[in-house]
Amino acid sequence: MSDSTEQQRLRQLALSRSLLRDSDIREHGISSTAVSRSVARGELERLGCGLYRHPDAEWDEHLSLSEVAARVPKAVIVLVSALHFHQIGTHQAHSVWIQLRNNAVPPRISYPPIEVVKTGIDEAFTAGVQIHRLNDIDVQITTPARTVVDCFKYRRRVGLDLCLEALKDLVASKQHHSTPSDIMEFAAFQRVSSVIQPYLEALV
């Protein structure tokens, strides 16, 4: 394969995807030399270790979540980032909040900034966790009910005001269809039932 043909194939591949990983490039038989040349020419942006995008590739507002998920596949998007994804409350996520296992080494990511919470509970990576396809990347994100409950669990980090606003918004939402029993089920799982119940009872 000539250099020009390989560069063209890489360009077409990069334009067809919002984010491009090393594994995607290898699957298409494109060499690391072609990638390096494309980056040097400004035809391909290197976002981090093994992650690239074409400057003209289409992407949506969840690019930062996709970038982190591509680089840390086992992470779950939680707390403020999950609230923002589900459009619950008004707080902005200035970092990408992720959940990792207790023994996981926090990833070295300079951008986007990340906030890490850890747990040793296996079920925390499956209960109330859904996969969303964002920018051609599978991203694990907690459901609305699980997200709000998690906020109460980590209320000292995110602030009680955020928790109360999120709970009120979720209960009133016609979009998310989260019932009080759904919320209390996750509250029992996260051991914050006694914290959430009084606030929930005042809203329903």
DODO-547455 format. One record per residue (C-alpha): residue number from 1; x, y, z; chain; residue in one letter. Coordinates in steps of 0.25 Angstrom, whole numbers, plus 5000, padded with zeros to 4 digits. Example, Ala and Ser with C-alpha at 12.3 -4.5 7.8 and 13.67 -1.06 7.14 Angstrom:
<atoms>
<atom><pos>1</pos><u>5049</u><v>4982</v><w>5031</w><unit>A</unit><code>A</code></atom>
<atom><pos>2</pos><u>5055</u><v>4996</v><w>5029</w><unit>A</unit><code>S</code></atom>
</atoms>
This chain:
<atoms>
<atom><pos>1</pos><u>5000</u><v>5000</v><w>5000</w><unit>A</unit><code>M</code></atom>
<atom><pos>2</pos><u>5006</u><v>5013</v><w>4996</w><unit>A</unit><code>S</code></atom>
<atom><pos>3</pos><u>5007</u><v>5025</v><w>5006</w><unit>A</unit><code>D</code></atom>
<atom><pos>4</pos><u>4997</u><v>5033</v><w>4999</w><unit>A</unit><code>S</code></atom>
<atom><pos>5</pos><u>4987</u><v>5022</v><w>4999</w><unit>A</unit><code>T</code></atom>
<atom><pos>6</pos><u>4989</u><v>5019</v><w>5013</w><unit>A</unit><code>E</code></atom>
<atom><pos>7</pos><u>4988</u><v>5034</v><w>5017</w><unit>A</unit><code>Q</code></atom>
<atom><pos>8</pos><u>4975</u><v>5035</v><w>5009</w><unit>A</unit><code>Q</code></atom>
<atom><pos>9</pos><u>4969</u><v>5022</v><w>5016</w><unit>A</unit><code>R</code></atom>
<atom><pos>10</pos><u>4973</u><v>5028</v><w>5029</w><unit>A</unit><code>L</code></atom>
<atom><pos>11</pos><u>4966</u><v>5041</v><w>5026</w><unit>A</unit><code>R</code></atom>
<atom><pos>12</pos><u>4953</u><v>5034</v><w>5021</w><unit>A</unit><code>Q</code></atom>
<atom><pos>13</pos><u>4953</u><v>5026</v><w>5034</w><unit>A</unit><code>L</code></atom>
<atom><pos>14</pos><u>4955</u><v>5038</v><w>5043</w><unit>A</unit><code>A</code></atom>
<atom><pos>15</pos><u>4944</u><v>5046</v><w>5036</w><unit>A</unit><code>L</code></atom>
<atom><pos>16</pos><u>4934</u><v>5034</v><w>5038</w><unit>A</unit><code>S</code></atom>
<atom><pos>17</pos><u>4936</u><v>5034</v><w>5053</w><unit>A</unit><code>R</code></atom>
<atom><pos>18</pos><u>4935</u><v>5045</v><w>5063</w><unit>A</unit><code>S</code></atom>
<atom><pos>19</pos><u>4946</u><v>5038</v><w>5071</w><unit>A</unit><code>L</code></atom>
<atom><pos>20</pos><u>4957</u><v>5029</v><w>5066</w><unit>A</unit><code>L</code></atom>
<atom><pos>21</pos><u>4965</u><v>5019</v><w>5075</w><unit>A</unit><code>R</code></atom>
<atom><pos>22</pos><u>4977</u><v>5011</v><w>5072</w><unit>A</unit><code>D</code></atom>
<atom><pos>23</pos><u>4970</u><v>4998</v><w>5072</w><unit>A</unit><code>S</code></atom>
<atom><pos>24</pos><u>4961</u><v>5004</v><w>5061</w><unit>A</unit><code>D</code></atom>
<atom><pos>25</pos><u>4973</u><v>5008</v><w>5053</w><unit>A</unit><code>I</code></atom>
<atom><pos>26</pos><u>4980</u><v>4995</v><w>5054</w><unit>A</unit><code>R</code></atom>
<atom><pos>27</pos><u>4967</u><v>4987</v><w>5050</w><unit>A</unit><code>E</code></atom>
<atom><pos>28</pos><u>4968</u><v>4995</v><w>5037</w><unit>A</unit><code>H</code></atom>
<atom><pos>29</pos><u>4982</u><v>4991</v><w>5034</w><unit>A</unit><code>G</code></atom>
<atom><pos>30</pos><u>4987</u><v>5005</v><w>5035</w><unit>A</unit><code>I</code></atom>
<atom><pos>31</pos><u>5001</u><v>5007</v><w>5041</w><unit>A</unit><code>S</code></atom>
<atom><pos>32</pos><u>5006</u><v>5016</v><w>5052</w><unit>A</unit><code>S</code></atom>
<atom><pos>33</pos><u>5015</u><v>5023</v><w>5043</w><unit>A</unit><code>T</code></atom>
<atom><pos>34</pos><u>5003</u><v>5028</v><w>5035</w><unit>A</unit><code>A</code></atom>
<atom><pos>35</pos><u>4996</u><v>5033</v><w>5048</w><unit>A</unit><code>V</code></atom>
<atom><pos>36</pos><u>5009</u><v>5040</v><w>5052</w><unit>A</unit><code>S</code></atom>
<atom><pos>37</pos><u>5010</u><v>5047</v><w>5038</w><unit>A</unit><code>R</code></atom>
<atom><pos>38</pos><u>4995</u><v>5051</v><w>5039</w><unit>A</unit><code>S</code></atom>
<atom><pos>39</pos><u>4997</u><v>5057</v><w>5053</w><unit>A</unit><code>V</code></atom>
<atom><pos>40</pos><u>5010</u><v>5064</v><w>5048</w><unit>A</unit><code>A</code></atom>
<atom><pos>41</pos><u>5002</u><v>5070</v><w>5037</w><unit>A</unit><code>R</code></atom>
<atom><pos>42</pos><u>4990</u><v>5075</v><w>5045</w><unit>A</unit><code>G</code></atom>
<atom><pos>43</pos><u>4981</u><v>5065</v><w>5038</w><unit>A</unit><code>E</code></atom>
<atom><pos>44</pos><u>4978</u><v>5057</v><w>5051</w><unit>A</unit><code>L</code></atom>
<atom><pos>45</pos><u>4978</u><v>5062</v><w>5065</w><unit>A</unit><code>E</code></atom>
<atom><pos>46</pos><u>4984</u><v>5054</v><w>5076</w><unit>A</unit><code>R</code></atom>
<atom><pos>47</pos><u>4974</u><v>5055</v><w>5088</w><unit>A</unit><code>L</code></atom>
<atom><pos>48</pos><u>4982</u><v>5046</v><w>5097</w><unit>A</unit><code>G</code></atom>
<atom><pos>49</pos><u>4989</u><v>5033</v><w>5098</w><unit>A</unit><code>C</code></atom>
<atom><pos>50</pos><u>4983</u><v>5024</v><w>5086</w><unit>A</unit><code>G</code></atom>
<atom><pos>51</pos><u>4971</u><v>5034</v><w>5083</w><unit>A</unit><code>L</code></atom>
<atom><pos>52</pos><u>4970</u><v>5043</v><w>5071</w><unit>A</unit><code>Y</code></atom>
<atom><pos>53</pos><u>4960</u><v>5051</v><w>5063</w><unit>A</unit><code>R</code></atom>
<atom><pos>54</pos><u>4959</u><v>5058</v><w>5050</w><unit>A</unit><code>H</code></atom>
<atom><pos>55</pos><u>4958</u><v>5073</v><w>5051</w><unit>A</unit><code>P</code></atom>
<atom><pos>56</pos><u>4945</u><v>5073</v><w>5042</w><unit>A</unit><code>D</code></atom>
<atom><pos>57</pos><u>4939</u><v>5060</v><w>5048</w><unit>A</unit><code>A</code></atom>
<atom><pos>58</pos><u>4925</u><v>5062</v><w>5054</w><unit>A</unit><code>E</code></atom>
<atom><pos>59</pos><u>4923</u><v>5061</v><w>5069</w><unit>A</unit><code>W</code></atom>
<atom><pos>60</pos><u>4913</u><v>5065</v><w>5079</w><unit>A</unit><code>D</code></atom>
<atom><pos>61</pos><u>4913</u><v>5072</v><w>5093</w><unit>A</unit><code>E</code></atom>
<atom><pos>62</pos><u>4917</u><v>5059</v><w>5100</w><unit>A</unit><code>H</code></atom>
<atom><pos>63</pos><u>4930</u><v>5059</v><w>5094</w><unit>A</unit><code>L</code></atom>
<atom><pos>64</pos><u>4937</u><v>5060</v><w>5108</w><unit>A</unit><code>S</code></atom>
<atom><pos>65</pos><u>4930</u><v>5048</v><w>5113</w><unit>A</unit><code>L</code></atom>
<atom><pos>66</pos><u>4933</u><v>5040</v><w>5101</w><unit>A</unit><code>S</code></atom>
<atom><pos>67</pos><u>4948</u><v>5043</v><w>5102</w><unit>A</unit><code>E</code></atom>
<atom><pos>68</pos><u>4949</u><v>5039</v><w>5116</w><unit>A</unit><code>V</code></atom>
<atom><pos>69</pos><u>4941</u><v>5026</v><w>5113</w><unit>A</unit><code>A</code></atom>
<atom><pos>70</pos><u>4950</u><v>5023</v><w>5101</w><unit>A</unit><code>A</code></atom>
<atom><pos>71</pos><u>4962</u><v>5024</v><w>5110</w><unit>A</unit><code>R</code></atom>
<atom><pos>72</pos><u>4956</u><v>5018</v><w>5122</w><unit>A</unit><code>V</code></atom>
<atom><pos>73</pos><u>4946</u><v>5007</v><w>5117</w><unit>A</unit><code>P</code></atom>
<atom><pos>74</pos><u>4943</u><v>5001</v><w>5131</w><unit>A</unit><code>K</code></atom>
<atom><pos>75</pos><u>4939</u><v>5015</v><w>5137</w><unit>A</unit><code>A</code></atom>
<atom><pos>76</pos><u>4925</u><v>5018</v><w>5139</w><unit>A</unit><code>V</code></atom>
<atom><pos>77</pos><u>4920</u><v>5033</v><w>5137</w><unit>A</unit><code>I</code></atom>
<atom><pos>78</pos><u>4914</u><v>5037</v><w>5150</w><unit>A</unit><code>V</code></atom>
<atom><pos>79</pos><u>4909</u><v>5049</v><w>5159</w><unit>A</unit><code>L</code></atom>
<atom><pos>80</pos><u>4910</u><v>5063</v><w>5153</w><unit>A</unit><code>V</code></atom>
<atom><pos>81</pos><u>4914</u><v>5058</v><w>5139</w><unit>A</unit><code>S</code></atom>
<atom><pos>82</pos><u>4902</u><v>5048</v><w>5139</w><unit>A</unit><code>A</code></atom>
<atom><pos>83</pos><u>4892</u><v>5059</v><w>5144</w><unit>A</unit><code>L</code></atom>
<atom><pos>84</pos><u>4897</u><v>5068</v><w>5133</w><unit>A</unit><code>H</code></atom>
<atom><pos>85</pos><u>4895</u><v>5056</v><w>5123</w><unit>A</unit><code>F</code></atom>
<atom><pos>86</pos><u>4881</u><v>5054</v><w>5127</w><unit>A</unit><code>H</code></atom>
<atom><pos>87</pos><u>4878</u><v>5069</v><w>5128</w><unit>A</unit><code>Q</code></atom>
<atom><pos>88</pos><u>4875</u><v>5068</v><w>5143</w><unit>A</unit><code>I</code></atom>
<atom><pos>89</pos><u>4877</u><v>5081</v><w>5151</w><unit>A</unit><code>G</code></atom>
<atom><pos>90</pos><u>4884</u><v>5093</v><w>5146</w><unit>A</unit><code>T</code></atom>
<atom><pos>91</pos><u>4898</u><v>5090</v><w>5152</w><unit>A</unit><code>H</code></atom>
<atom><pos>92</pos><u>4909</u><v>5089</v><w>5141</w><unit>A</unit><code>Q</code></atom>
<atom><pos>93</pos><u>4920</u><v>5078</v><w>5141</w><unit>A</unit><code>A</code></atom>
<atom><pos>94</pos><u>4933</u><v>5085</v><w>5140</w><unit>A</unit><code>H</code></atom>
<atom><pos>95</pos><u>4940</u><v>5072</v><w>5141</w><unit>A</unit><code>S</code></atom>
<atom><pos>96</pos><u>4936</u><v>5058</v><w>5137</w><unit>A</unit><code>V</code></atom>
<atom><pos>97</pos><u>4932</u><v>5050</v><w>5149</w><unit>A</unit><code>W</code></atom>
<atom><pos>98</pos><u>4935</u><v>5035</v><w>5148</w><unit>A</unit><code>I</code></atom>
<atom><pos>99</pos><u>4934</u><v>5023</v><w>5157</w><unit>A</unit><code>Q</code></atom>
<atom><pos>100</pos><u>4945</u><v>5013</v><w>5158</w><unit>A</unit><code>L</code></atom>
<atom><pos>101</pos><u>4949</u><v>5001</v><w>5166</w><unit>A</unit><code>R</code></atom>
<atom><pos>102</pos><u>4956</u><v>5002</v><w>5179</w><unit>A</unit><code>N</code></atom>
<atom><pos>103</pos><u>4969</u><v>4996</v><w>5173</w><unit>A</unit><code>N</code></atom>
<atom><pos>104</pos><u>4969</u><v>5004</v><w>5160</w><unit>A</unit><code>A</code></atom>
<atom><pos>105</pos><u>4980</u><v>5013</v><w>5157</w><unit>A</unit><code>V</code></atom>
<atom><pos>106</pos><u>4974</u><v>5027</v><w>5154</w><unit>A</unit><code>P</code></atom>
<atom><pos>107</pos><u>4976</u><v>5030</v><w>5140</w><unit>A</unit><code>P</code></atom>
<atom><pos>108</pos><u>4986</u><v>5041</v><w>5136</w><unit>A</unit><code>R</code></atom>
<atom><pos>109</pos><u>4977</u><v>5050</v><w>5128</w><unit>A</unit><code>I</code></atom>
<atom><pos>110</pos><u>4981</u><v>5065</v><w>5127</w><unit>A</unit><code>S</code></atom>
<atom><pos>111</pos><u>4968</u><v>5068</v><w>5119</w><unit>A</unit><code>Y</code></atom>
<atom><pos>112</pos><u>4957</u><v>5068</v><w>5121</w><unit>A</unit><code>P</code></atom>
<atom><pos>113</pos><u>4959</u><v>5069</v><w>5136</w><unit>A</unit><code>P</code></atom>
<atom><pos>114</pos><u>4953</u><v>5057</v><w>5144</w><unit>A</unit><code>I</code></atom>
<atom><pos>115</pos><u>4948</u><v>5054</v><w>5158</w><unit>A</unit><code>E</code></atom>
<atom><pos>116</pos><u>4949</u><v>5040</v><w>5163</w><unit>A</unit><code>V</code></atom>
<atom><pos>117</pos><u>4940</u><v>5033</v><w>5173</w><unit>A</unit><code>V</code></atom>
<atom><pos>118</pos><u>4944</u><v>5018</v><w>5176</w><unit>A</unit><code>K</code></atom>
<atom><pos>119</pos><u>4936</u><v>5006</v><w>5181</w><unit>A</unit><code>T</code></atom>
<atom><pos>120</pos><u>4939</u><v>4992</v><w>5184</w><unit>A</unit><code>G</code></atom>
<atom><pos>121</pos><u>4924</u><v>4987</v><w>5182</w><unit>A</unit><code>I</code></atom>
<atom><pos>122</pos><u>4923</u><v>4979</v><w>5169</w><unit>A</unit><code>D</code></atom>
<atom><pos>123</pos><u>4908</u><v>4982</v><w>5167</w><unit>A</unit><code>E</code></atom>
<atom><pos>124</pos><u>4911</u><v>4997</v><w>5167</w><unit>A</unit><code>A</code></atom>
<atom><pos>125</pos><u>4917</u><v>4995</v><w>5152</w><unit>A</unit><code>F</code></atom>
<atom><pos>126</pos><u>4904</u><v>4988</v><w>5148</w><unit>A</unit><code>T</code></atom>
<atom><pos>127</pos><u>4892</u><v>4993</v><w>5156</w><unit>A</unit><code>A</code></atom>
<atom><pos>128</pos><u>4886</u><v>5005</v><w>5150</w><unit>A</unit><code>G</code></atom>
<atom><pos>129</pos><u>4897</u><v>5006</v><w>5139</w><unit>A</unit><code>V</code></atom>
<atom><pos>130</pos><u>4893</u><v>5007</v><w>5124</w><unit>A</unit><code>Q</code></atom>
<atom><pos>131</pos><u>4902</u><v>5008</v><w>5112</w><unit>A</unit><code>I</code></atom>
<atom><pos>132</pos><u>4900</u><v>5020</v><w>5103</w><unit>A</unit><code>H</code></atom>
<atom><pos>133</pos><u>4907</u><v>5021</v><w>5089</w><unit>A</unit><code>R</code></atom>
<atom><pos>134</pos><u>4913</u><v>5035</v><w>5089</w><unit>A</unit><code>L</code></atom>
<atom><pos>135</pos><u>4922</u><v>5039</v><w>5078</w><unit>A</unit><code>N</code></atom>
<atom><pos>136</pos><u>4924</u><v>5025</v><w>5073</w><unit>A</unit><code>D</code></atom>
<atom><pos>137</pos><u>4929</u><v>5021</v><w>5087</w><unit>A</unit><code>I</code></atom>
<atom><pos>138</pos><u>4921</u><v>5012</v><w>5097</w><unit>A</unit><code>D</code></atom>
<atom><pos>139</pos><u>4919</u><v>5020</v><w>5110</w><unit>A</unit><code>V</code></atom>
<atom><pos>140</pos><u>4914</u><v>5014</v><w>5123</w><unit>A</unit><code>Q</code></atom>
<atom><pos>141</pos><u>4906</u><v>5024</v><w>5130</w><unit>A</unit><code>I</code></atom>
<atom><pos>142</pos><u>4897</u><v>5023</v><w>5143</w><unit>A</unit><code>T</code></atom>
<atom><pos>143</pos><u>4882</u><v>5024</v><w>5141</w><unit>A</unit><code>T</code></atom>
<atom><pos>144</pos><u>4875</u><v>5036</v><w>5146</w><unit>A</unit><code>P</code></atom>
<atom><pos>145</pos><u>4870</u><v>5030</v><w>5159</w><unit>A</unit><code>A</code></atom>
<atom><pos>146</pos><u>4883</u><v>5024</v><w>5162</w><unit>A</unit><code>R</code></atom>
<atom><pos>147</pos><u>4890</u><v>5037</v><w>5159</w><unit>A</unit><code>T</code></atom>
<atom><pos>148</pos><u>4882</u><v>5045</v><w>5169</w><unit>A</unit><code>V</code></atom>
<atom><pos>149</pos><u>4884</u><v>5035</v><w>5180</w><unit>A</unit><code>V</code></atom>
<atom><pos>150</pos><u>4899</u><v>5034</v><w>5177</w><unit>A</unit><code>D</code></atom>
<atom><pos>151</pos><u>4899</u><v>5049</v><w>5179</w><unit>A</unit><code>C</code></atom>
<atom><pos>152</pos><u>4893</u><v>5048</v><w>5193</w><unit>A</unit><code>F</code></atom>
<atom><pos>153</pos><u>4903</u><v>5037</v><w>5196</w><unit>A</unit><code>K</code></atom>
<atom><pos>154</pos><u>4914</u><v>5047</v><w>5192</w><unit>A</unit><code>Y</code></atom>
<atom><pos>155</pos><u>4907</u><v>5059</v><w>5197</w><unit>A</unit><code>R</code></atom>
<atom><pos>156</pos><u>4920</u><v>5064</v><w>5204</w><unit>A</unit><code>R</code></atom>
<atom><pos>157</pos><u>4927</u><v>5065</v><w>5191</w><unit>A</unit><code>R</code></atom>
<atom><pos>158</pos><u>4916</u><v>5070</v><w>5182</w><unit>A</unit><code>V</code></atom>
<atom><pos>159</pos><u>4908</u><v>5078</v><w>5192</w><unit>A</unit><code>G</code></atom>
<atom><pos>160</pos><u>4894</u><v>5076</v><w>5198</w><unit>A</unit><code>L</code></atom>
<atom><pos>161</pos><u>4888</u><v>5088</v><w>5190</w><unit>A</unit><code>D</code></atom>
<atom><pos>162</pos><u>4891</u><v>5080</v><w>5177</w><unit>A</unit><code>L</code></atom>
<atom><pos>163</pos><u>4885</u><v>5067</v><w>5183</w><unit>A</unit><code>C</code></atom>
<atom><pos>164</pos><u>4872</u><v>5074</v><w>5187</w><unit>A</unit><code>L</code></atom>
<atom><pos>165</pos><u>4871</u><v>5081</v><w>5174</w><unit>A</unit><code>E</code></atom>
<atom><pos>166</pos><u>4873</u><v>5068</v><w>5166</w><unit>A</unit><code>A</code></atom>
<atom><pos>167</pos><u>4863</u><v>5060</v><w>5174</w><unit>A</unit><code>L</code></atom>
<atom><pos>168</pos><u>4853</u><v>5071</v><w>5173</w><unit>A</unit><code>K</code></atom>
<atom><pos>169</pos><u>4855</u><v>5071</v><w>5158</w><unit>A</unit><code>D</code></atom>
<atom><pos>170</pos><u>4855</u><v>5056</v><w>5156</w><unit>A</unit><code>L</code></atom>
<atom><pos>171</pos><u>4842</u><v>5054</v><w>5164</w><unit>A</unit><code>V</code></atom>
<atom><pos>172</pos><u>4835</u><v>5065</v><w>5155</w><unit>A</unit><code>A</code></atom>
<atom><pos>173</pos><u>4841</u><v>5060</v><w>5142</w><unit>A</unit><code>S</code></atom>
<atom><pos>174</pos><u>4831</u><v>5054</v><w>5132</w><unit>A</unit><code>K</code></atom>
<atom><pos>175</pos><u>4843</u><v>5050</v><w>5124</w><unit>A</unit><code>Q</code></atom>
<atom><pos>176</pos><u>4851</u><v>5040</v><w>5133</w><unit>A</unit><code>H</code></atom>
<atom><pos>177</pos><u>4839</u><v>5033</v><w>5139</w><unit>A</unit><code>H</code></atom>
<atom><pos>178</pos><u>4846</u><v>5030</v><w>5152</w><unit>A</unit><code>S</code></atom>
<atom><pos>179</pos><u>4837</u><v>5026</v><w>5163</w><unit>A</unit><code>T</code></atom>
<atom><pos>180</pos><u>4839</u><v>5028</v><w>5178</w><unit>A</unit><code>P</code></atom>
<atom><pos>181</pos><u>4840</u><v>5013</v><w>5179</w><unit>A</unit><code>S</code></atom>
<atom><pos>182</pos><u>4851</u><v>5013</v><w>5169</w><unit>A</unit><code>D</code></atom>
<atom><pos>183</pos><u>4859</u><v>5024</v><w>5176</w><unit>A</unit><code>I</code></atom>
<atom><pos>184</pos><u>4857</u><v>5017</v><w>5190</w><unit>A</unit><code>M</code></atom>
<atom><pos>185</pos><u>4862</u><v>5004</v><w>5184</w><unit>A</unit><code>E</code></atom>
<atom><pos>186</pos><u>4875</u><v>5010</v><w>5180</w><unit>A</unit><code>F</code></atom>
<atom><pos>187</pos><u>4875</u><v>5018</v><w>5193</w><unit>A</unit><code>A</code></atom>
<atom><pos>188</pos><u>4875</u><v>5004</v><w>5200</w><unit>A</unit><code>A</code></atom>
<atom><pos>189</pos><u>4886</u><v>4999</v><w>5191</w><unit>A</unit><code>F</code></atom>
<atom><pos>190</pos><u>4895</u><v>5011</v><w>5194</w><unit>A</unit><code>Q</code></atom>
<atom><pos>191</pos><u>4891</u><v>5011</v><w>5209</w><unit>A</unit><code>R</code></atom>
<atom><pos>192</pos><u>4885</u><v>5026</v><w>5209</w><unit>A</unit><code>V</code></atom>
<atom><pos>193</pos><u>4871</u><v>5022</v><w>5211</w><unit>A</unit><code>S</code></atom>
<atom><pos>194</pos><u>4870</u><v>5030</v><w>5224</w><unit>A</unit><code>S</code></atom>
<atom><pos>195</pos><u>4876</u><v>5042</v><w>5218</w><unit>A</unit><code>V</code></atom>
<atom><pos>196</pos><u>4867</u><v>5042</v><w>5205</w><unit>A</unit><code>I</code></atom>
<atom><pos>197</pos><u>4854</u><v>5038</v><w>5211</w><unit>A</unit><code>Q</code></atom>
<atom><pos>198</pos><u>4850</u><v>5051</v><w>5218</w><unit>A</unit><code>P</code></atom>
<atom><pos>199</pos><u>4853</u><v>5059</v><w>5206</w><unit>A</unit><code>Y</code></atom>
<atom><pos>200</pos><u>4846</u><v>5050</v><w>5197</w><unit>A</unit><code>L</code></atom>
<atom><pos>201</pos><u>4833</u><v>5049</v><w>5206</w><unit>A</unit><code>E</code></atom>
<atom><pos>202</pos><u>4833</u><v>5065</v><w>5206</w><unit>A</unit><code>A</code></atom>
<atom><pos>203</pos><u>4832</u><v>5064</v><w>5190</w><unit>A</unit><code>L</code></atom>
<atom><pos>204</pos><u>4822</u><v>5054</v><w>5188</w><unit>A</unit><code>V</code></atom>
</atoms>
